[in-house]
Amino acid sequence: MRVNRPSAGRVCITSGAVERRRTGWQGALVDQEDDGEYADLDLSDVRAGDEPWRRRRFVRCSFEDADLRGLVTESCTFDECDFTGADLGDSQHRGSALRSCRIVRATLVGTAFRGCSLLGTALIDCRLRPITFTDCDLTLAALGRADLRETDLSGLRLREANLVEADLRGADLQGADLTGARLLHARLEGADLRGARLGADAMVQAGLAGATVDVEQAIAFAAAHGLRVA
């Protein structure tokens, strides 16, 4: 099924040879149709519903202020979608992708992402804790000033992510890939960084007091601060 927005604000929904037109569509069909494709729609009135969303694709859709608490997605994709002010609390996402999305002032308390991609997605001024990321790709994600204290971020791909002034105190970053990540004034006190890929700039710019590191990282830290290890 494919959904596009025609002229005059009317939504054309096609499934096989069947075509239906609605005016002022409020997203009721989104709660019912899996394998659907939706583009350039205002879905701010959509509700999570009781059934999981499976294999649905949303492109440039607005979920601004939407009540998506408890939403379950499986293998869905959201490209360039806007979740400003949305309530995604206690939602569960498995194998889904949120690429280049804006998630601003949203609630993600109790949310779990498993096997998901958040490539290039911005999470700004959001309520995040507690939040779960398992086997996820956050390459190029914008997490500046994010409160991720005591969060398990182990094994995540965070290449070139913006973590400027992020609060990562006590976070578990074991084995995480932070290559090229921006960590200026990020707080990593008490974090576990063993096995993480961390650039020299990050070791100079971030607060690392009390962080747990491995021997190789300790040597790299010393070198980044101009120390000579005999």
URCOR-V187159 format. One record per backbone hydrogen bond with DSSP energy under -0.5 kcal/mol. CO is the residue of the C=O (numbers start at 1). NH is the residue of the N-H. Records with the same first field share a line. If there is no record, write none. Layout:
CO=NH ; NH
//
This chain:
1=37
2=14
3=39
4=6 ; 12
6=9
7=10
9=24
10=6 ; 12
11=13 ; 22
12=4 ; 14
13=20
14=2
15=18
18=15
20=13
22=11
27=30 ; 31
28=31
29=32 ; 33
32=34
36=57
37=3
38=59
41=43 ; 62
43=46
46=67
52=54
53=74
54=35
56=77
57=38
58=79
59=40
61=63 ; 82
62=43
63=66
66=68 ; 87
67=48
68=71
71=92
72=53
73=94
74=55
76=97
77=58
78=80 ; 99
79=60
81=83 ; 102
82=63
83=86
84=65
86=88 ; 107
87=68
88=91
89=70
91=112
92=73
93=95 ; 114
94=75
96=117
97=78 ; 99
99=80
101=103 ; 122
102=83 ; 104
103=124
104=85
106=108 ; 127
107=88
108=111
109=90
111=132
112=93
113=134
114=95
116=137
117=98
118=121
119=100
121=123 ; 142
122=103 ; 124
124=105
126=128
127=108
130=110
132=113
134=115
136=138 ; 157
137=118
138=141
139=120
141=143 ; 162
142=123
143=146
146=148 ; 167
148=151
151=153 ; 172
152=133
153=156
156=158 ; 177
157=138
158=161
159=140
161=163 ; 182
162=143
163=166
164=145
166=168 ; 187
167=148
168=171
169=150
171=173 ; 192
172=153
173=176
174=155
176=178 ; 197
177=158
178=181
179=160
181=183
182=163
183=186
184=165
186=188 ; 207
187=168
188=191
189=170
191=193 ; 212
192=173
193=196
194=175
196=198
197=178
199=203
200=204
201=204 ; 205
202=206
205=185
206=208
207=188
208=211
209=190
211=213
212=193
214=218
215=219
216=220
217=221
218=222
219=223
220=224
221=225
222=227
223=226
227=229
228=230
//
